Amino acid sequence: MSTVIRRQFTGTGHGSFVKPINSPASFKTSSIVASICELDANGNPFVGSARMTVHNVAALDGRYDVWVNIEWPSNLTYRLTVLVSND
């Protein structure tokens, strides 16, 4: 039986950037899946006019890096949901 750890992170940003996330549950052999969505002013997820994508996720010992792109000219609030599996 595998263990899956789910974490959520909120932030603001726009353009293309790498979000480093420290995690003692992350190893270079971990399988990691990530998704992103926009949040409204009340913190509720919705599909807005901006395209938000996760391009790559790199698992490392003690952390993982998530390459995100938010296609909008100004900062938007987003939620990144990450699943880490170590089986």
Secondary structure, 3 states (H helix, E strand, C coil): CCCEEEEEEEEEECEEEEEEEECCCCCCCCEEEEEEEEECCCCCEECCCCEEEEEEEEEECCEEEEEEEEECCCCEEEEEEEEEECC
